[in-house]
Amino acid sequence: MRKSIQRLGIVILSLSAFLTIGYFTPRKWGNYSQADCTISLYISNQGIHTEIIVPVKNEYFDWNQFLPLREIGRDANYDYKYLSLGWGDRAFMLETPTSGSINPVTAFKALFLLTPSTLHVQSYRVVPQNIETKCVKISGKNYLMLVNFIKNSFQLDAAGKKMKISYGYGNSDSFYEAKGSYYILRTCNDWTAEALQKAEVNTPLWSTLSSAIIFHLNSGCEGHK
């Protein structure tokens, strides 16, 4: 019995050490600066979940052409400047507007079963000030790589259209069908990290925790944090 407890302790300590190293270890080392960093992105940390905030329109891409703003929320005023996009477990995201309303059963299923996913799309007139955000600057070329990753995360119907599941928590957001299954080895924050990697933004080796992503965020542009 004592040996079993000791072995379990060793496994727990080894796993903790491995995850700690992954948390603090970046995927890129040294100088990996991008050229022509003209696009600002914002990554929001909502406690346990991250989302990517992009400009609605710039010289490289117009999100209104891909995802009409009038279809996103109930708000009749469509003068939005930013979109926040995040991927995650469908049941968990639809049922959990705040971290204080987590259903333990839903959370367990999300972590340990292969569950359907969703994309949450939130419209903003300004970058939100009531949640933690961190800005990174990237090149136009890498921005298009990120845009394509996000676009390809939407599940389309036979006619090639996005499929809305429902309106969201307020008047300016909605949930859409997404590709892929959610489980403990591919979480909402792993999706964010994958998107940022497409844009050559540094991310941690272990990206399951939202704080790990925020810790490593750097635009890759000289002098910009």
C-alpha positions as CSV (number, residue, x, y, z in Angstrom):
1,M,0.0,0.0,0.0
2,R,2.8,2.4,0.9
3,K,4.6,1.7,-2.3
4,S,1.5,2.3,-4.3
5,I,1.0,5.7,-2.6
6,Q,4.6,6.5,-3.2
7,R,4.3,5.7,-6.9
8,L,1.2,7.7,-7.2
9,G,3.0,10.6,-5.6
10,I,5.9,10.3,-8.0
11,V,3.4,10.3,-11.0
12,I,1.6,13.4,-9.6
13,L,4.9,15.3,-9.0
14,S,6.2,14.3,-12.4
15,L,3.0,15.4,-14.2
16,S,3.0,18.7,-12.3
17,A,6.6,19.3,-13.2
18,F,5.9,18.5,-16.8
19,L,2.9,20.8,-17.0
20,T,4.8,23.6,-15.2
21,I,7.6,23.4,-17.7
22,G,5.1,23.4,-20.6
23,Y,3.4,26.5,-19.0
24,F,6.6,28.6,-18.9
25,T,8.3,27.3,-22.0
26,P,7.7,29.2,-25.3
27,R,7.4,27.5,-28.6
28,K,9.8,30.0,-30.1
29,W,13.2,31.1,-28.7
30,G,15.4,34.1,-29.6
31,N,14.6,36.7,-32.2
32,Y,11.5,35.8,-34.3
33,S,10.4,39.4,-35.1
34,Q,8.0,39.9,-38.0
35,A,8.3,42.6,-40.6
36,D,5.6,45.2,-41.3
37,C,3.6,44.7,-38.1
38,T,0.6,46.8,-39.0
39,I,-2.3,44.8,-37.6
40,S,-3.4,44.9,-34.0
41,L,-5.0,41.9,-32.4
42,Y,-6.4,41.6,-28.9
43,I,-6.5,38.4,-26.9
44,S,-9.1,38.4,-24.1
45,N,-8.7,36.3,-21.0
46,Q,-12.1,35.6,-19.4
47,G,-10.8,33.6,-16.5
48,I,-10.7,30.1,-18.0
49,H,-11.4,31.0,-21.7
50,T,-9.6,33.1,-24.3
51,E,-10.9,34.7,-27.4
52,I,-9.3,36.6,-30.3
53,I,-10.5,40.1,-31.0
54,V,-10.0,41.3,-34.6
55,P,-10.9,44.5,-36.4
56,V,-14.2,44.1,-38.4
57,K,-12.6,45.6,-41.5
58,N,-9.1,46.6,-42.6
59,E,-7.2,46.6,-45.9
60,Y,-6.7,42.8,-45.7
61,F,-10.1,41.4,-44.8
62,D,-13.7,42.5,-44.2
63,W,-15.4,40.2,-41.8
64,N,-18.8,41.7,-42.7
65,Q,-18.5,40.0,-46.1
66,F,-18.0,36.6,-44.4
67,L,-20.2,37.0,-41.4
68,P,-22.8,39.8,-41.8
69,L,-22.9,41.9,-38.6
70,R,-26.7,42.2,-38.8
71,E,-26.9,38.4,-38.3
72,I,-24.8,38.2,-35.2
73,G,-26.9,39.9,-32.5
74,R,-30.3,41.2,-31.7
75,D,-29.0,44.8,-31.6
76,A,-30.4,46.9,-34.5
77,N,-27.3,49.1,-34.5
78,Y,-24.5,47.4,-36.5
79,D,-21.8,50.0,-36.0
80,Y,-19.3,47.5,-34.7
81,K,-15.6,47.9,-35.0
82,Y,-14.4,44.6,-33.5
83,L,-15.3,40.9,-33.4
84,S,-14.3,38.6,-30.7
85,L,-14.1,34.9,-31.7
86,G,-13.7,31.9,-29.5
87,W,-14.0,28.1,-29.9
88,G,-15.1,25.7,-27.2
89,D,-17.4,23.0,-26.0
90,R,-20.9,23.6,-27.2
91,A,-22.9,22.7,-24.1
92,F,-20.5,24.4,-21.7
93,M,-20.4,27.6,-23.6
94,L,-24.1,27.9,-24.2
95,E,-24.8,27.2,-20.5
96,T,-22.0,29.2,-18.9
97,P,-22.2,33.0,-19.3
98,T,-19.9,33.5,-16.4
99,S,-17.3,31.4,-14.5
100,G,-19.6,31.4,-11.5
101,S,-22.3,29.5,-13.3
102,I,-20.3,26.4,-14.2
103,N,-22.2,23.1,-14.2
104,P,-19.8,20.4,-12.9
105,V,-21.5,17.7,-14.9
106,T,-21.2,19.7,-18.2
107,A,-17.6,20.6,-17.3
108,F,-16.7,16.9,-16.7
109,K,-18.2,15.8,-20.0
110,A,-16.3,18.6,-21.8
111,L,-13.0,17.5,-20.4
112,F,-13.3,13.8,-20.6
113,L,-15.6,13.0,-23.5
114,L,-15.4,14.0,-27.2
115,T,-18.1,16.6,-27.3
116,P,-19.5,18.9,-30.1
117,S,-18.0,22.4,-30.4
118,T,-19.2,25.8,-31.1
119,L,-17.8,29.2,-32.1
120,H,-18.8,32.2,-30.0
121,V,-18.9,35.5,-32.0
122,Q,-19.2,38.8,-30.0
123,S,-19.4,42.2,-31.6
124,Y,-17.9,45.3,-30.0
125,R,-17.8,49.0,-30.8
126,V,-14.6,49.5,-28.8
127,V,-12.1,47.0,-27.4
128,P,-13.7,45.9,-24.1
129,Q,-12.3,47.4,-20.9
130,N,-14.1,45.2,-18.4
131,I,-12.1,42.0,-19.2
132,E,-8.3,41.4,-19.3
133,T,-6.9,41.9,-22.8
134,K,-3.5,41.9,-24.3
135,C,-2.5,43.5,-27.6
136,V,-0.2,42.0,-30.2
137,K,0.8,43.4,-33.6
138,I,1.3,41.2,-36.6
139,S,2.0,41.6,-40.3
140,G,-0.8,41.6,-42.9
141,K,0.4,38.3,-44.3
142,N,0.2,36.6,-40.9
143,Y,-3.2,38.2,-40.2
144,L,-4.6,36.5,-43.3
145,M,-3.2,33.2,-42.1
146,L,-5.1,33.7,-38.8
147,V,-8.2,34.8,-40.6
148,N,-8.2,31.6,-42.8
149,F,-7.7,29.4,-39.7
150,I,-10.8,31.0,-38.0
151,K,-12.9,30.9,-41.1
152,N,-12.1,27.2,-41.5
153,S,-13.2,26.5,-38.0
154,F,-16.9,27.3,-38.9
155,Q,-19.0,24.3,-39.9
156,L,-20.9,25.0,-43.1
157,D,-24.1,23.5,-44.4
158,A,-24.6,21.9,-47.8
159,A,-25.1,25.4,-49.3
160,G,-21.8,26.6,-47.8
161,K,-23.4,28.8,-45.2
162,K,-22.5,29.3,-41.5
163,M,-25.0,27.6,-39.2
164,K,-26.2,29.7,-36.3
165,I,-27.1,27.7,-33.2
166,S,-28.6,30.5,-31.2
167,Y,-28.1,34.1,-30.0
168,G,-25.6,34.5,-27.2
169,Y,-25.6,36.0,-23.7
170,G,-26.6,39.5,-24.7
171,N,-27.7,41.6,-27.7
172,S,-24.5,41.5,-29.7
173,D,-23.3,37.9,-29.8
174,S,-24.2,34.4,-31.2
175,F,-23.1,30.8,-31.3
176,Y,-22.3,29.0,-34.5
177,E,-21.6,25.3,-35.4
178,A,-17.9,24.6,-35.4
179,K,-15.6,21.9,-36.7
180,G,-13.8,19.5,-34.4
181,S,-14.6,18.0,-31.0
182,Y,-13.7,19.4,-27.7
183,Y,-11.8,17.3,-25.1
184,I,-9.1,17.7,-22.5
185,L,-6.3,17.5,-25.1
186,R,-7.9,20.2,-27.4
187,T,-9.5,22.9,-25.4
188,C,-10.8,26.4,-26.1
189,N,-7.3,27.8,-25.2
190,D,-5.6,25.3,-27.4
191,W,-7.7,26.5,-30.3
192,T,-6.6,30.1,-29.5
193,A,-3.0,29.0,-29.4
194,E,-3.3,27.2,-32.8
195,A,-4.8,30.4,-34.3
196,L,-2.0,32.5,-32.9
197,Q,0.7,30.1,-34.2
198,K,-0.7,30.5,-37.7
199,A,0.0,34.2,-37.2
200,E,3.6,33.5,-35.9
201,V,2.7,34.7,-32.4
202,N,4.5,33.0,-29.7
203,T,2.5,30.6,-27.5
204,P,3.4,28.1,-24.7
205,L,4.2,24.4,-25.2
206,W,1.2,23.7,-22.9
207,S,-1.7,26.0,-23.8
208,T,-4.6,24.5,-21.9
209,L,-4.7,27.4,-19.4
210,S,-5.7,30.9,-20.5
211,S,-3.1,32.5,-18.2
212,A,-0.4,30.5,-20.0
213,I,-1.3,32.1,-23.4
214,I,-1.5,35.6,-21.9
215,F,1.9,35.1,-20.2
216,H,3.6,34.4,-23.5
217,L,2.0,36.9,-25.7
218,N,4.4,39.0,-27.7
219,S,3.7,40.5,-31.1
220,G,7.1,39.5,-32.5
221,C,7.7,43.2,-33.4
222,E,10.7,45.0,-32.1
223,G,9.9,47.0,-29.0
224,H,6.3,46.0,-28.8
225,K,5.0,44.1,-25.8
